[in-house]
Amino acid sequence: MTTAAYIHIPFCHHICHYCDFNKVFMKNQPVDLYIERLLDEIRLRKDVDQQPLTSIFVGGGTPTALDHNQLEQLCKGISEILPFSSTIEYTFEANPGDLSLEKIQVLRKYGVNRLSFGVQSFNDELLHKIGRNHRGKDVYRSITDAQLAGFSNISIDLIYALPTQTLADFEETLDKALELDLPHYSGYSLIVEPKTVFYNLMRKGKLPLPGEETEAAMYELLMKKMREKGLNQYEISNFAKEGYESRHNLVYWNNDEYYGFGAGAHGYVKGIRYSNIAPVSKYMEAVSSRSLPTLNEQKVPLHEKMEEEMFLGLRKTNGVSITKFSERYNEDILNRFDKAVEDAQNKGLLTIENDHLMLTHKGKFLGNEVFQSFIGIIETN
């Protein structure tokens, strides 16, 4: 049963130095036509009206880079095509400074009830270095405007271990973020991905990143500050007040199914993982021919589903339920993954508490090592 959807808007006014998502400069792009084709793709999936959606997430790119009329076109189309649950979590990603009052009113009009701001840092000099085009003052203005318009479910993303960033600087950013008293925060360590500005600089030896010890200290500080503020760490990088956990992200970590719409979007429906054509022109061409713009698709075999259940589910702080795993796959985690579990326990990275296999505090710092240990170890059925 598929009750979640991700919708991709690939346009940006400015490309950040660390971003490897599917995106293009907005200038001279056929934005209006793209929105039409995006809505056509949603219509082409004949089963989208079978079950009311409990989560929609519109990401990018920069969805709020669309102008007022384009946002209206997009949101109106989504509301007419997709069935909403009465309790839907409907999120738009937003850049501070992009979201005018007029745009906020459009989002409210069509049922958007959650905003996720890409803040990254409150240090203006650092924002410039990483290629962001907003500044700290824009964050305060955008969040105030959103709250005045009636948005209470607001999240901000922060990135740490940025070039030249110090522990003191990150603490200042954390303090400013927490002063906003928002219900949800995400904190991610910088990952330098291929085909980004930062990757090219790193290859030339021109990317002064903090060392591993500083990065670990930043993560420890992140967890400490969030805990002191009364925010629950429900996933490695995510913190929320009770009831404000990101429903859409939990779809991924619970290994549940979801639609993916738009250029380069990924989806998981009826046991099949698929990805869409990424180049905007080729994506639109495919949809124009009344065909789904699918680039790749793969039916996920049982052994891979179980592996995914582990490396996704262990990102949650309450881990993977041994009982629910058994009910879902008719398998015992401790039998299927005996060696991986034993090795991680011996290293102090995994523990079992109240029927849940979960990362220890130490394991949160070495999560990727743990996740990797569950991949490719089950014999194909």
NUKOL-764270 format. One record per residue: residue in three letters; x, y negated, z negated of N, C-alpha, C in turn. Coordinates in steps of 0.1 Angstrom, whole numbers, padded with zeros to 4 digits, always signed. Each point is the difference from the previous one (the first is absolute). Last residue first. Layout:
N
ALAXYZXYZXYZ;...
***
This chain:
381
ASN+0176+0158+0028-0010+0011+0000-0003+0005+0014;THR+0048-0022-0020-0012-0002+0009-0010+0011-0001;GLU+0033-0011-0041+0000+0007+0013-0013-0003+0007;ILE+0023-0034-0034-0010+0010+0000+0001+0007+0014;ILE+0028-0038-0012+0004+0012-0008-0010+0011+0000;GLY+0001-0048+0019+0007+0011+0008+0004+0012-0008;ILE-0009-0042-0029-0002+0000+0014+0007+0011+0007;PHE+0001-0015-0047-0012+0008+0003-0003+0001+0015;SER+0037-0025-0020+0002+0014-0004-0012+0008+0003;GLN+0001-0048+0007+0007+0008+0010+0001+0014-0003;PHE-0017-0030-0032-0009+0003+0011+0006+0008+0011;VAL+0027-0013-0037-0010+0010-0004-0009+0003+0012;GLU+0032-0034+0006+0007+0013-0001-0010+0011-0004;ASN-0016-0044+0001+0002+0005+0014+0008+0013+0000;GLY-0008-0023-0042-0012+0006+0006+0003+0006+0014;LEU+0026-0022-0039+0005+0010+0010-0011+0007+0007;PHE-0008-0032-0034+0011-0006+0006+0006+0009+0011;LYS-0036+0015-0027-0005-0011+0008+0012-0007+0007;GLY+0008+0036-0031-0004+0004+0014-0005-0011+0008;LYS+0011-0006-0046+0012+0001+0008-0004+0004+0015;HIS-0034-0001-0031+0004-0013+0002+0013+0000+0009;THR-0029+0041+0010+0004-0006-0012+0004-0015+0002;LEU-0036+0028+0031+0014-0005-0001+0002-0004-0015;MET-0037+0038+0010+0003-0014+0002+0014-0003-0001;LEU-0043+0038+0000+0014+0000+0003+0003-0014+0003;HIS-0043+0019-0030+0006-0008+0011+0015+0002+0001;ASP-0031+0018-0035-0003+0006+0013+0005-0008+0012;ASN+0011-0013-0045-0014+0000+0001-0004+0004+0015;GLU+0049-0007+0000-0008-0004-0011-0015+0000+0004;ILE+0055+0013+0017-0014+0004+0001-0008-0005-0013;THR+0046-0018+0031-0005+0006-0013-0014+0004+0003;LEU+0050-0018+0027-0014+0004+0000-0004+0006-0014;LEU+0044-0016+0008-0007-0009+0009-0015+0003+0000;GLY+0042+0021-0022-0008-0010-0008-0008-0010+0008;LYS+0027+0040+0013+0007-0013+0001-0007-0011-0008;ASN-0019+0044+0002+0014+0001-0006+0008-0013+0001;GLN-0043+0003+0021-0001+0000-0015+0014+0000-0007;ALA-0002+0004+0047-0003-0014-0004-0002-0001-0015;ASP+0007+0043+0019+0012-0008+0001-0002-0014-0005;GLU-0037+0029+0001+0010+0004-0011+0013-0009+0001;VAL-0034-0005+0033-0005-0004-0013+0011+0002-0010;ALA+0008+0017+0043+0001-0015+0000-0005-0006-0014;LYS-0003+0048+0007+0014-0005-0001+0001-0015-0001;ASP-0044+0020+0004+0007+0003-0012+0014-0005-0001;PHE-0043-0004+0029+0012-0010+0000+0009+0003-0012;ARG-0039+0028+0009+0004-0005+0014+0013-0008-0001;ASN-0019+0014-0041+0005+0012+0008+0005-0005+0014;LEU-0019-0031-0030+0012+0005-0006+0005+0013+0006;ILE-0041-0022+0016+0012-0008+0002+0013+0006-0006;ASP-0043+0028+0017+0006-0005-0012+0012-0008+0002;GLU-0046+0009+0033+0014+0003-0003+0004-0006-0013;ASN-0040-0007+0028+0000+0014-0005+0014+0005-0002;TYR-0016-0046+0012+0008+0008+0009+0000+0015-0003;ARG-0025-0035-0024+0001-0005+0014+0006+0010+0009;GLU-0003+0009-0047-0013-0001+0006+0000-0004+0014;SER+0040-0001-0024-0004+0014+0002-0014+0001+0006;PHE+0017-0042-0011+0008+0005+0011-0004+0015+0002;LYS-0019-0022-0037-0005-0005+0013+0007+0005+0012;THR+0017+0012-0043-0013+0006+0002-0006-0005+0013;ILE+0040-0019-0014+0003+0014+0003-0013+0007+0004;SER+0011-0053+0006-0008+0009-0009+0003+0015+0005;VAL+0033-0044+0006-0009+0010+0007-0006+0009-0010;GLY+0019-0051-0013+0004+0011+0008-0010+0008+0007;ASN+0002-0042-0028-0006+0012-0006+0002+0013+0008;THR+0017-0042+0015+0006+0003-0013-0007+0011-0008;LYS+0006-0004+0054-0009-0005-0010+0006+0004-0014;ARG+0021+0015+0039+0002-0015-0001-0009-0005-0011;LEU-0003+0045+0014+0010-0002-0011+0004-0015-0001;GLY-0029+0017+0035-0007+0000-0013+0010-0003-0011;LEU+0016+0005+0045-0009-0012-0001-0005-0001-0015;PHE+0026+0037+0011+0009-0012+0001-0008-0013+0000;MET-0024+0042-0004+0010-0001-0010+0008-0013+0001;GLU-0033+0013+0032-0007-0002-0012+0010-0003-0011;GLU+0016+0012+0042-0004-0014-0001-0007-0003-0013;GLU+0012+0045+0008+0012-0008-0002-0004-0015-0001;MET-0034+0029+0011+0004+0002-0014+0012-0008-0003;LYS-0015+0001+0044-0010-0007-0009+0004+0001-0014;GLU+0024+0024+0031+0004-0014+0000-0010-0008-0008;HIS-0008+0046+0006+0012-0002-0008+0005-0014-0001;LEU-0039+0012+0027-0002+0000-0015+0013-0002-0008;PRO-0003-0023+0049-0002+0014-0006-0001+0000-0015;VAL-0014-0039+0036+0009+0003-0011-0002+0014-0005;LYS-0006-0024+0050-0008+0007-0011+0010+0004-0011;GLN+0008-0042+0034+0004+0013-0005-0009+0006-0010;GLU+0010-0042+0041-0008+0006-0010+0005+0014-0003;ASN+0013-0051+0028+0003+0013-0005-0011+0005-0009;LEU-0008-0039+0025+0013+0003+0006+0004+0015-0004;THR-0050-0027+0007+0009+0008-0008+0013+0003+0007;PRO-0044-0029+0006+0014-0004+0003+0010+0009-0008;LEU-0051+0011+0022+0007-0003-0013+0015-0003+0002;SER-0034-0011+0040+0007+0012-0006+0005-0004-0014;ARG-0022-0027+0036-0010+0007-0008+0007+0013-0006;SER+0021-0036+0025-0004+0011+0008-0009+0010-0007;SER+0019-0038-0022-0008-0005+0011-0005+0011+0009;VAL+0030+0009-0035-0014-0002-0005-0009-0005+0011;ALA+0046+0005+0010-0006+0013-0003-0014-0002-0004;GLU+0025-0039+0006-0003+0007+0013-0007+0013-0002;MET+0016-0024-0037-0013-0006+0005-0003+0007+0014;TYR+0040+0013-0021-0011+0003-0008-0013-0005+0006;LYS+0039-0013+0020-0003+0014+0003-0011+0005-0008;SER+0016-0044-0009-0006+0001+0014-0004+0014+0003;VAL+0022-0008-0042-0013-0006+0001-0007+0002+0014;PRO+0036+0034-0022+0000-0012+0008-0014-0005+0002;ALA+0004+0042-0023+0004-0012-0008+0000-0012+0009;ILE-0030+0048-0003+0010-0007+0009+0003-0013-0007;ASN-0018+0035-0034-0004-0007+0012+0011-0005+0008;SER-0005+0045-0034+0005-0014+0001-0004-0006+0013;TYR-0015+0044-0037+0002-0006+0013+0006-0014-0001;ARG-0015+0051-0027+0007-0013-0001+0002-0005+0014;ILE-0037+0036-0020+0009-0004+0011+0006-0014-0003;GLY-0035+0024-0026+0012+0008+0000+0010-0003+0011;LYS-0041-0025-0006-0003+0014+0003+0012+0009+0001;VAL+0015-0048+0000-0014+0004+0000-0002+0014+0004;TYR+0036-0043-0009+0000+0014-0004-0015+0004-0002;GLY+0035-0042+0024-0012+0005-0007+0002+0014-0003;HIS+0028-0050+0017+0000+0015-0003-0013+0004-0007;ALA+0017-0044+0035-0005+0005-0012+0001+0015-0001;GLY+0013-0030+0037+0010+0005-0009-0005+0006-0013;ALA-0033-0032+0024+0013+0004+0007+0010+0005-0011;GLY-0052+0006-0012+0009-0011+0005+0013+0005+0005;PHE-0030+0026-0038-0005-0007+0012+0010-0011+0003;GLY-0009+0048-0031+0010-0011+0003-0004-0006+0013;TYR-0024+0031-0043+0001-0004+0014+0011-0010+0001;TYR-0002+0040-0038-0004-0014+0003+0002-0002+0015;GLU+0003+0040-0045-0001-0003+0014-0004-0015+0002;ASP+0029+0022-0043-0014+0000+0006+0001-0005+0014;ASN+0035+0005-0037+0000+0008+0012-0014+0002+0006;ASN+0016-0028-0038-0008+0012-0003-0001+0010+0012;TRP+0022-0042+0004+0007+0008-0010-0007+0013-0005;TYR-0020-0031+0033+0013+0005+0005+0006+0010-0011;VAL-0038-0023-0013-0004+0009+0011+0013+0007+0005;LEU+0004-0035-0031-0002+0013-0006-0005+0010+0010;ASN+0005-0045+0014+0013+0007-0002-0001+0014-0007;HIS-0039-0026+0004+0005+0004+0013+0013+0007-0001;ARG-0020-0019-0038-0007+0012+0004+0005+0005+0014;SER+0024-0028-0040-0003-0001+0014-0007+0013+0005;GLU-0005-0019-0051+0009+0008+0008-0004-0001+0015;TYR-0022-0019-0040+0005-0008+0011+0010+0008+0008;GLY-0021+0014-0042-0010-0002+0010+0004-0007+0012;GLU+0028-0009-0043-0009+0012+0002-0011-0003+0009;LYS+0045-0026+0009-0009+0001-0011-0010+0011+0002;ALA+0048+0004+0023-0013-0006+0001-0007+0000-0014;PHE+0047+0013+0036-0004-0003-0014-0014-0007+0000;ASN+0041+0029+0033-0012-0007-0001-0005-0001-0015;SER+0038+0025+0022+0002-0014+0003-0012-0008-0003;ILE+0001+0048-0009+0014-0004-0002+0002-0016+0001;GLU-0047+0014-0015+0007+0006+0011+0014-0006-0001;TYR-0031-0012-0032-0008+0012+0005+0007+0007+0011;GLN+0008-0036-0043+0007+0005+0012-0007+0013+0004;ASN-0022-0043-0028+0003+0015+0001+0007+0003+0013;LEU-0003-0047-0032-0003+0006+0013+0005+0015+0001;GLY+0005-0035-0036-0012+0008-0001-0004+0006+0013;LYS+0040-0027-0012-0012-0008+0004-0013+0008+0000;GLU+0042+0020-0010-0002-0010-0010-0012-0009+0003;ARG+0014+0032+0032-0005+0007-0012-0003-0011-0010;MET+0021-0015+0038-0014+0004+0003-0007+0006-0012;LYS+0046-0011-0003-0008-0012+0001-0015+0004+0002;LYS+0032+0035+0002-0001-0005-0014-0010-0012+0000;MET+0011+0020+0042-0009+0009-0008-0002-0006-0014;LEU+0031-0023+0028-0014+0000+0006-0009+0008-0009;LEU+0045+0002-0010-0006-0013-0005-0014-0001+0005;GLU+0025+0037+0015-0003+0001-0014-0007-0013-0006;TYR+0015-0001+0044-0011+0009-0001-0004+0002-0014;MET+0039-0025+0008-0012-0007+0005-0012+0008-0001;ALA+0041+0021-0009-0004-0010-0011-0012-0008+0004;ALA+0018+0029+0032-0006+0007-0010-0004-0008-0012;GLU+0024-0021+0035-0013+0004+0005-0008+0008-0011;THR+0045-0011-0009-0009-0012-0001-0014+0004+0005;GLU+0032+0033+0004-0002-0002-0014-0010-0012-0002;GLU+0016+0011+0044-0010+0009-0005-0004-0002-0015;GLY+0018-0042+0027+0004+0013-0001-0011+0009-0006;PRO-0009-0045+0031+0004+0004-0014+0004+0015+0000;LEU+0006-0026+0046-0010+0006-0008+0005+0002-0014;PRO+0014-0028+0046+0005+0002-0014-0011+0005-0009;LEU+0012+0001+0054-0012+0000-0008+0004+0003-0015;LYS+0028+0000+0042-0004-0014-0004-0013+0000-0008;GLY+0026+0036+0025+0006-0003-0013-0003-0014-0005;LYS-0016+0024+0040+0011-0009+0002+0007-0004-0013;ARG-0038+0028+0001+0009+0007+0009+0013-0009+0002;MET-0037-0019-0023+0007+0010-0008+0011+0008+0008;LEU-0028-0031+0022+0009-0007-0009+0008+0010-0008;ASN-0035+0016+0027+0011-0004+0008+0011-0007-0008;TYR-0039+0013-0022+0008+0012+0004+0012-0004+0008;PHE-0032-0034-0013+0009+0005-0011+0009+0012+0004;VAL-0033-0016+0031+0011-0009-0001+0010+0004-0011;THR-0028+0039+0022-0003-0012-0007+0012-0009+0000;LYS-0003+0047+0016-0007-0010+0009-0005-0012-0007;PRO+0009+0041-0033+0006-0003+0014-0009-0010+0007;GLU-0001-0003-0053-0004+0009+0010+0007-0003+0014;VAL+0005-0007-0056+0005-0006+0012-0003+0010+0011;ILE-0024-0010-0049+0006+0011+0009+0004-0006+0013;LEU-0012-0020-0053+0002-0002+0014+0006+0013+0006;SER-0033+0002-0042+0014-0002+0003+0002-0001+0015;TYR-0046-0013-0027+0007+0010+0008+0015-0004+0001;GLY-0051-0009-0027+0014-0004+0000+0009+0011+0007;SER-0055-0021-0010+0009+0011+0006+0014-0005+0000;TYR-0050-0011-0028+0013-0004+0005+0007+0012+0006;HIS-0052-0020-0021+0008+0010+0007+0013-0006+0005;PRO-0035-0025-0024-0003+0014-0004+0008+0010+0006;LEU+0015-0052-0015-0008+0007+0011-0002+0015-0004;ASP+0023-0043-0020-0009+0009-0007-0010+0006+0010;LEU+0038-0033+0003-0012-0001+0007-0011+0009-0005;GLU+0045+0000-0017-0007-0011-0005-0013-0002+0007;LEU+0031+0032+0015-0008+0005-0011-0008-0012-0007;ALA+0031-0009+0035-0010+0008+0005-0010+0004-0011;LYS+0039-0023-0011-0009-0009+0007-0012+0008+0005;ASP+0034+0024-0021-0007-0008-0009-0010-0009+0006;LEU+0028+0026+0028-0010+0008-0008-0008-0008-0009;THR+0036-0021+0022-0011+0003+0010-0011+0008-0007;GLU+0039-0007-0024-0007-0013+0001-0012+0002+0010;GLU+0030+0036-0006-0008-0002-0012-0008-0013+0001;PHE+0030+0009+0035-0012+0009+0000-0009-0001-0012;ASP+0041-0024+0001-0009-0005+0010-0013+0008+0001;ALA+0035+0016-0028-0007-0012-0006-0010-0007+0010;LEU+0027+0036+0015-0010+0005-0010-0007-0012-0006;THR+0019-0008+0048+0006+0004-0013-0012+0005-0008;GLN+0010-0006+0056-0009-0001-0011+0007+0005-0013;THR+0017+0000+0047+0005-0010-0009-0009-0002-0012;PRO-0023+0029+0036+0014-0006+0002+0002-0012-0009;LEU-0036+0035-0017+0001-0008+0012+0015-0006+0001;ALA-0027+0028-0034+0013+0005+0006+0002-0007+0014;TYR-0051+0000-0014+0013-0002-0008+0011+0007+0007;ILE-0054-0020+0009+0011+0008+0005+0012-0003-0009;LEU-0058-0004-0003+0013-0005-0003+0010+0009+0006;ASP-0057-0011+0005+0012+0008+0002+0012-0008-0003;ILE-0054-0005-0018+0012-0005+0007+0011+0010+0001;SER-0059-0004-0006+0013+0007-0002+0011-0008+0006;ILE-0056-0005-0017+0012-0005+0007+0012+0007-0004;ASN-0055-0004-0009+0009+0011+0002+0011-0004+0010;SER-0034-0031-0011+0006+0004-0012+0010+0011+0001;PHE-0027-0040+0032+0008+0012-0001+0006+0002-0014;GLY-0027-0039+0016-0007+0012-0006+0007+0013+0000;ALA+0012-0048+0013-0010+0006+0009-0007+0012-0005;LEU+0035-0021-0024-0011-0009+0000-0011+0005+0010;GLN+0040+0025-0003-0008+0001-0012-0012-0009+0000;ALA+0030-0004+0036-0007+0013+0000-0009+0002-0012;ASP+0029-0038+0002-0011-0001+0010-0009+0013+0000;THR+0039+0000-0026-0010-0008-0006-0012-0002+0009;ILE+0037+0024+0016-0007+0007-0010-0011-0008-0007;SER+0028-0021+0032-0008+0010+0007-0008+0008-0011;ARG+0031-0033-0015-0012-0006+0007-0009+0011+0006;TYR+0040+0013-0021-0009-0005-0010-0013-0006+0007;VAL+0035+0015+0028-0006+0011-0008-0010-0005-0009;ASP+0027-0030+0023-0011+0005+0009-0007+0012-0007;LYS+0039-0021-0019-0012-0008-0002-0012+0005+0008;GLY+0043+0021+0004-0007+0003-0012-0012-0008-0002;ARG+0014+0008+0050+0008-0004-0012-0009+0002-0012;HIS+0002+0021+0055-0007-0007-0011+0010-0004-0011;ASN+0012+0025+0040-0003-0014+0004-0009-0007-0011;ARG+0040+0042+0003-0014-0003-0004-0002-0015+0004;GLY+0042+0027+0003-0008-0003+0012-0015-0003-0003;ILE+0040+0008-0030-0006+0012+0005-0010-0002+0011;LYS+0024-0036-0021+0010+0009+0005-0006+0013+0005;HIS-0028-0034-0019+0006-0004+0013+0009+0010+0005;LEU-0017+0007-0042-0011+0002+0010+0005-0004+0014;LEU+0028-0009-0037+0000+0014+0004-0011+0003+0010;GLU+0002-0043-0018+0013+0003+0008+0000+0014+0005;ASP-0035-0013-0029-0002-0006+0014+0013+0003+0008;ASN-0022+0028-0041+0012-0007+0003+0000-0005+0014;PHE-0032+0030-0020-0003-0014-0003+0012-0009+0002;SER-0015+0050+0025+0009-0007-0010-0006-0014-0002;GLN-0026+0036+0022+0014+0005+0001+0009-0007-0010;VAL-0050-0002+0019+0008-0010-0007+0015+0002+0001;GLY-0047+0017+0023+0014+0003+0001+0008-0011-0005;PHE-0053+0015-0012+0010-0010+0005+0014+0005+0000;SER-0053+0019+0000+0013+0004-0003+0010-0009+0006;LEU-0057+0003-0014+0011-0006+0007+0014+0005-0005;ARG-0058+0013+0000+0014+0002-0006+0010-0006+0009;ASN-0047+0003+0010-0001-0003-0014+0014+0002-0007;VAL-0032-0007+0049+0014+0003-0005+0000-0004-0014;GLY-0039-0006+0029+0001+0011-0010+0014+0003-0004;TYR-0018-0035+0031-0002+0013+0006+0004+0011-0010;LYS+0002-0047-0011-0013+0002+0007-0002+0014+0004;ARG+0042-0014-0019-0011+0002-0010-0013+0003+0007;LEU+0036-0011+0028+0002+0013-0007-0011+0003-0010;VAL+0000-0042+0020-0004+0010+0010+0002+0014-0006;GLN+0014-0037-0026-0014+0001+0001-0005+0010+0010;ILE+0046-0009-0003-0005+0007-0012-0015+0002+0000;LYS+0020-0027+0033+0002+0015+0003-0005+0008-0012;GLU-0001-0047-0004-0010+0004+0010+0002+0015+0003;LEU+0030-0021-0030-0013+0002-0006-0010+0005+0010;SER+0050+0013+0011-0008-0012-0002-0013+0003-0007;LEU+0047+0027+0007-0014+0002-0004-0007-0013-0003;ASP+0048+0008+0010-0008+0002+0012-0015-0001-0003;GLY+0033-0005-0035+0001-0011+0009-0008+0002+0013;PRO+0016+0043-0026-0002-0013-0007+0002-0012+0010;ASN-0016+0048+0018+0013-0007-0003-0004-0013-0007;ALA-0027+0050+0002+0000-0015+0003+0014-0005-0003;GLU-0035+0047+0007+0013-0005-0003+0000-0015+0004;PHE-0045+0027-0014+0008-0007+0011+0013-0003-0006;THR-0043+0036-0015+0012-0008-0002+0006-0006+0013;TYR-0043+0026-0027+0002-0006+0013+0011-0010-0001;GLU-0029+0041-0027+0012-0008-0002+0004-0005+0013;ILE-0051+0018-0015+0012+0000+0008+0011-0009-0006;THR-0047+0017-0013+0011-0003-0009+0013-0001+0007;SER-0041+0010+0022-0004-0012-0008+0011-0003-0010;SER+0012+0022+0048-0006+0004-0013-0003-0012-0008;PHE+0002-0001+0054+0007-0004-0013-0008+0007-0011;PRO+0008+0008+0057-0009+0001-0012+0007-0003-0013;LEU+0013-0018+0052+0003+0009-0011-0010+0000-0011;ILE-0005-0029+0039+0003+0014+0004+0002+0010-0011;GLU-0010-0048-0006-0010+0005+0009+0002+0015+0003;SER+0032-0026-0025-0012+0002-0008-0012+0006+0008;ILE+0042-0011+0022+0002+0011-0010-0013+0003-0008;GLY+0000-0037+0030+0000+0013+0007+0001+0012-0010;LYS+0004-0044-0017-0014+0003+0004-0001+0013+0007;CYS+0043-0015-0012-0008+0004-0012-0014+0003+0004;LEU+0029-0016+0034+0005+0013-0005-0010+0004-0011;GLN-0008-0042+0019-0002+0010+0010+0004+0014-0006;GLU+0010-0037-0026-0015+0002+0001-0003+0011+0009;LEU+0044-0014-0002-0003+0007-0012-0015+0003+0000;GLN+0015-0027+0034+0005+0014+0002-0003+0009-0012;ASN-0010-0047-0002-0009+0007+0009+0004+0015+0002;HIS+0028-0028-0027-0013+0002-0006-0009+0008+0009;ASP+0051+0010+0008-0007-0012-0003-0015+0003-0005;LEU+0044+0032-0007-0011-0002+0009-0006-0014-0004;ALA+0033+0020-0026+0005-0009+0010-0010-0003+0011;THR-0006+0031-0038-0004-0014-0002+0007-0010+0009;PRO+0011+0047+0001-0015-0002+0004-0004-0014-0002;THR+0048+0021+0010-0006-0009-0009-0014-0003+0004;GLY+0037+0044+0006-0004-0012+0005-0005-0010-0011;GLY-0020+0033-0013+0007-0005+0012+0015+0003-0001;GLY-0056+0011-0021+0014-0004-0002+0007-0003+0013;VAL-0049+0013-0029+0005-0006+0013+0014-0006-0003;PHE-0035+0039-0022+0012-0008-0002+0004-0006+0013;ILE-0044+0026-0027+0005-0005+0012+0012-0009-0003;SER-0035+0039-0026+0012-0008+0000+0003-0004+0015;THR-0037+0027-0013+0002-0006-0013+0012-0009+0000;LEU-0038+0017+0039+0014-0001-0004+0001-0006-0014;PRO-0040+0032+0023+0004-0014-0004+0014-0001-0005;GLN-0016+0037+0037+0002-0001-0015+0004-0015-0003;GLN-0010+0013+0045-0005+0012-0007+0000-0002-0015;ASP+0017-0028+0039-0013-0004-0007-0006+0011-0008;VAL+0040+0004+0027+0003-0010-0010-0013-0004-0008;ASP+0009+0033+0039-0003+0004-0014+0001-0010-0010;LYS+0012-0004+0047-0015+0002-0001-0004+0003-0014;ARG+0038-0029+0024+0001+0011-0010-0015+0003-0004;LEU+0007-0036+0028+0003+0012+0007+0001+0012-0009;ARG-0006-0045-0016-0012+0005+0006+0002+0014+0006;ILE+0037-0024-0015-0008+0005-0012-0013+0006+0005;GLU+0028-0020+0032+0006+0012-0005-0009+0006-0011;ASP-0011-0042+0017-0004+0010+0009+0005+0014-0005;LEU+0013-0039-0023-0014+0004-0003-0005+0011+0009;LEU+0043-0017+0010+0000+0007-0013-0014+0004-0005;ARG+0004-0026+0039+0004+0014+0002+0001+0008-0013;GLU-0010-0046-0002-0011+0007+0007+0004+0014+0002;ILE+0033-0027-0018-0011+0002-0010-0012+0007+0007;TYR+0036-0013+0027+0004+0011-0009-0011+0003-0010;LEU-0006-0037+0028-0002+0012+0007+0004+0012-0008;ASP+0008-0043-0017-0014+0003+0001-0003+0013+0007;VAL+0046-0014-0003-0006+0004-0013-0015+0003+0001;PRO+0043-0003+0032-0015+0001+0003-0008+0004-0013;GLN+0049-0028+0002-0005+0013-0001-0016+0000+0003;ASN+0033-0038-0005-0003+0005+0013-0005+0014+0001;LYS+0020-0012-0047-0001-0010+0011-0001+0007+0014;MET+0007+0024-0042-0014-0003+0003-0001-0009+0013;PHE+0039+0037-0013-0003-0014-0002-0014-0003+0006;VAL+0006+0049-0017+0005-0008+0010-0002-0015-0003;LYS+0002+0055-0024-0005-0014+0000+0006-0007+0012;ASN+0000+0048-0032-0004-0003+0014-0005-0015+0000;PHE+0034+0013-0039-0013+0004+0004-0002-0005+0015;ASP+0039-0007-0030+0001+0010+0011-0014+0005+0005;CYS+0027-0043-0030-0012+0006+0004+0002+0010+0012;TYR+0030-0033-0025+0000+0014-0005-0011+0009+0006;HIS+0008-0048+0009+0012+0006+0003+0000+0015-0004;CYS-0044-0028+0016+0008+0001-0012+0013+0009+0003;ILE-0032-0031+0034+0004+0014-0003+0010+0000-0011;HIS-0043-0034+0017+0014+0001-0003+0004+0014-0004;HIS-0044-0011+0013+0006-0013+0004+0015+0000-0001;CYS-0031+0045+0009+0006-0008-0010+0005-0013+0006;PHE-0033+0049+0011+0005-0014+0003+0006-0007-0012;PRO-0024+0045+0007+0015+0000+0001+0006-0014+0002;ILE-0042+0028-0025+0001-0012+0008+0015-0003+0001;HIS-0033+0045-0015+0013-0006+0002-0001-0013+0009;ILE-0029+0035-0037-0002-0008+0012+0013-0009+0002;TYR-0021+0047-0029+0011-0011+0001-0002-0006+0014;ALA-0035+0030-0035+0005-0004+0013+0011-0011-0001;ALA-0033+0042-0028+0009-0011+0000+0005-0004+0014;THR-0027+0039-0014-0007-0011-0006+0008-0013-0001;THR-0006+0055+0020+0008-0012+0002-0008-0012-0005;MET+0002+0057-0007-0009-0012+0000+0009-0012+0000;
***
